[in-house]
Amino acid sequence: MPSTNNETYDYIINKINSIKCQYPSLRNKPNEYVFNALVVKSMFYKNPANEVTGSDFDDIIVDGRADGGVDILLTDPNSETDDLIIGQSKFYKTISFEECSNAINKMADFYLDLSQGHYENVNEMVAQRFSWLNGNVGDESKIKFVLFTSAPKNNIRFDRLQKTLYNKLADQSKFELVVLFDTDIIEEIKEAESRRPSVDSGEIDIDVANNWLEYEDMAAIVNVSAFSIKELYVKHSNNLLARNLRYHVSGASVDRAIEDSINNKPELFWLKNNGITIICDNFKLDGKKVKLTNFSIVNGGQTTYKIRKNKNISKDYDFYLPCKIVKVQGKDEDEKSNFSLEIAKATNSQKAIKNSDLKANAPEQVRFSQAMRDVGIFYQTKRGEDIPNLYKAKELHSDIAQIGKLCLSGIFQMPCSSRNKPSTIYADRYYNDIFNRNQQQIAKLCKELLYIDCYFTNTFIKQYVKKATETPNSEIKIQFASNARTVCTAFVMLASRYYQNNFRTIDLNIMFKAADNDKLSDNTDVYNIVKNIEGISWILPPEIFANKDKYDETLYKLFSLIIQYGSHDLMMLSRNSTESVVASNYLKKDKNYIDIISGCWDLIEKEIKDIFSGLQHK
């Protein structure tokens, strides 16, 4: 790690030059601009599954005239709840507390103004970008304000900067502040450059020869040397956590407590820390050494990471912490996977584990991964998996969180819940219908749903906004469209299922009536209707999917249809209300999606038939 301000600044400059070579679109950009790209890539795209392109930077980096005081806007690609990232960069050699505080105030004011629809103080590109991203924010999402600078921290206190934010935005459960100084950014860069294969073999040191507690030949408890754990991490990096539920997740309170114990009271570390748990195919106790085969730390990743980063820990400054070593049990791979998962779940307690993490090694997820591969999609069961080059295109890879959202929208006709409360997919009745039913059928549908979602995000919304700008009531059409990503996916699936007679008129009438009574989510009849996908193996005919121009043209018509009627409803509600009705709020309820369709069903039905009649299918 560079040790002086000049060294850290020069290191960042070198990385800026490297990323310019990697992305041709950045080569003629000033260093201040490319600094944004460097930090975005290192901080949010360190997971190999989340590839970022030059065109992505064009969207993410909004630094320019009338930008409202922000430099980056994006949805956190590592979040299954579509957390909104609002960032500002300071490519400085030195920075003061006042400059940091002013930057945080500007970001908070930006969010408050635009979330209330006051777009007049920012340029059109920033307004559209915020509207689009904010449209994906739900009740489970966080708004994260990120300030990053190439300057050293010196004596700037994070708690005082945090107070600046919460003086403006009091809800600490909804809003979060992240501040990165020069050395923090370098750590992010170095971690992003590491890869994550499994660890075949290694060894750790314990405190006293033969000082262990064995449980038959299945497990042992030892006091492991912090320095030997640090050496393992230096050698293997995040690979050491290859079978963990997740990798290091930053958390200020836990991080500070661990650092304080290491630096000031190492003799109490054993008493205050939960220690680490290692799971392995085999282990051998040999004096003061424990030799491990095919192993991973499945609990204690936070502790391991802080031990690695602590500059004081060495051969001369060492201490011990509890370590449980568990041999994997099971007759076959399913049993072994379940055993590993149960150990990981049971021993993780310091930090909240995401729902997707808990399912990472479940047997049905492993099988579903193969079903998706069979239809040409790389399915990531665990955050951090590297995506093969063949599947780098966004429509060719996915994960449990994205598939869950797509199925909530398409199969279960819950597009607003998909956006607003995506954890719904982990309820047993939804999860089992997706991952423990006919996985081959679900995989085929998910391949199309994934393409439909990518088409909306990468192509449709830009084309639609450009065309809608010249039409009457363009503002409300664009506002609705920017929030209609999951609604459009749901509507395409509804239209297809109606065309294939999977949704009959009597079925739709039951759904319409349930929406009238605002009882969609707990209505058993509706649930039984939407979950029944018998005989459905495609959304648009396979020969159309093979002709992407025709497929895209059909999607455009269907998307435009639901946006037309949805924006009309929104406009009528705004006219009849004393307060402005904002699309992002209106589309928080699945009832409103169904109401749009039921209110104009006669017209919508005719247009669905017209669109599908133009598709040739044998």
C-alpha positions, 0 to 999 in steps of 0.5 A, a space after each residue: 500500500 502506498 504510504 504517502 500522499 504523493 504515492 497514493 495520488 500517483 497510484 490513482 493516476 496510474 490506475 486512471 491511465 490504465 482504465 483509459 487504455 481499457 475503455 477507448 471511450 475514456 481516452 480523451 476524457 479529463 482525469 477528473 471524469 475518468 476518476 469517477 469511472 475508476 471508482 465506480 468500476 472498483 467499488 460497484 463492479 468488483 464482482 466479475 458477474 457485473 461487467 461495466 462497459 464504456 456506454 455504461 459509464 456514459 449513463 452513470 457519470 452525469 458530471 457536467 453543466 446543471 448536474 445538480 451537484 452530483 457526479 454519478 447516478 446508478 442502481 447498485 448492481 450488487 443489491 437485490 433491492 435496487 439501492 440508489 447510488 448518488 455520488 460526488 467525486 473530488 479529484 483533489 490532493 487535499 480536502 477539508 471537512 467543509 468541502 466534504 460537508 458541502 458536497 454531502 449537503 448538495 447531494 441531499 438537496 439534489 435527492 430531496 428536490 428531484 424525488 419531489 418532481 422538481 427537475 427544473 434546476 438540472 439538465 434533461 439528461 440528469 432529470 431522466 436518469 434520476 427519474 428512471 433509477 428512482 422508478 426502481 426504488 422500492 420500500 426495501 431499497 436504500 438511498 446511498 450517498 457516496 463521496 469519494 476523493 483522491 485526497 487523504 483523510 487526515 483528521 476528518 471525522 466520519 461521524 461529523 460528516 454523517 451528522 451533516 447528512 442526517 440533519 437533512 435526511 433523518 431516516 437513518 434506516 433509509 439513507 446511508 453515507 459512504 465516504 472514501 478517501 485515497 487509501 480506501 479507494 486503493 483498497 477497493 481497486 486491489 480487491 476488485 482486481 482479485 479473483 475467487 477460485 476455491 482454496 485447495 490446501 493450506 495450514 494454520 497455526 494454533 497456540 499450543 501443540 495438541 491444544 484442540 477439542 475434537 468432536 469425533 473425527 468430524 470437527 475440532 475447535 482450536 485457538 488460531 493465530 491471527 497472523 496465520 489467518 492474515 498470511 492465508 488472506 494475503 496469499 488467497 485474498 477473497 478466495 479464502 471465502 470461496 464457500 462463504 455465503 458472501 464476501 466482506 461487507 462493509 459495516 462501520 460499527 462492526 468494523 470499528 469494534 474489531 479494529 479497536 480490539 485488534 489495536 488496543 486490546 488484543 488479549 481480549 479479542 478471544 473473549 469478544 469475538 465470535 471467531 471464525 468457522 472453517 469448513 473443509 473436505 478434510 483436516 489433520 491436526 499436527 502439533 501446532 499446525 492444522 493442515 486443511 484440504 479444500 477449505 473455506 471460511 464460512 463464518 468470520 469473513 468480516 473478522 478475517 478481512 479486518 485482520 488482513 488489513 490491520 498493519 499492526 498484526 505480524 509475527 511479533 504482534 500476534 494473538 489468538 481467536 476461536 476457530 471451529 473446523 468442520 468436515 463436510 458430511 454427506 453421501 452425495 453432492 446434494 447432502 454435502 451442499 445442504 450440510 455446508 449451507 446449514 453450517 454457514 447459516 447457523 454460524 453467521 450472526 454478526 451481520 444480516 445475510 441476504 435472502 439470496 445468500 441463504 439460498 446460494 448453495 441450496 441443491 435446487 439452486 445448483 440444479 436450476 443453474 444447470 437448467 439455465 445453462 441448458 437454455 444458454 444462460 449463465 445463472 450465478 448462484 453466488 455473488 462473486 462467481 466469474 462469468 465465462 466470456 461466452 455469457 458476458 452479454 447482459 441478456 445471457 447471465 442472471 442470478 436468483 434476485 433478478 430471476 425472482 423479480 422477473 418471475 414475480 412480474 411475469 408469472 405471478 403478475 405482481 410487477 409492483 411487488 417485484 419492484 417495491 418488495 422483491 423479497 416476496 419471492 422468498 416466500 415458500 409458495 412463490 419460491 417453490 413454484 419457481 425453483 422446485 417445480 418444472 425447472 426446464 420450463 421455468 428456465 425457458 420462460 426466464 430466458 425470454 423474460 431476461 431478454 425482455 427486461 434487457 430490451 426495455 432497459 438497454 433499448 426501448 426506454 431510450 427510443 420511447 423517450 425520444 419519440 414521446 418528447 414530440 407528442 402531447 402530454 409527453 412529460 407524463 408519458 415519459 414519467 410513467 414509462 420510466 417507472 414501468 419496467 416491471 409493468 411492461 414485463 408483466 403485461 407482455 406475459 399477460 398478453 402472451 398467456 391470454 393469446 395462448 388461452 392460459 389466461 381465459 376471460 373468466 380468469 381475468 375477471 376474477 383478477 379484476 374483481 380482486 383488484 377492485 377489492 384490493 385483495 390481490 396478494 392474499 387471494 387464493 383464486 388469483 394465486 391459483 390462476 397466475 401460478 398455473 403455467 401448464 402448456 406455456 413454453 414460450 412468451 413470443 413464438 420461438 421463430 419470432 425469438 430467433 428473429 430479434 428485429 421482429 421480437 423487438 418490434 413486437 415488444 415495442 408495440 406491447 410496451 407502448 400499449 400498456 404505457 399508453 393506457 397507464 399514463 392516461 390513468 395517471 393523467 386523469 388521477 392527477 387532474 382529479 386530485 388536489 395533489 400531483 400523482 407521481 408514477 413512482 408512487 402510483 406503481 407501488 401497488 399491483 392493484 393499480 397495474 390490474 386496474 389499468 388493464 381492467 379499465 380498458 380491457 375491451 380496447 386492450 384485448 382487441 390490440 393484443 389480438 391484433 399484435 399476436 395475429 401478425 405473428 406467424 406461428 405453427 
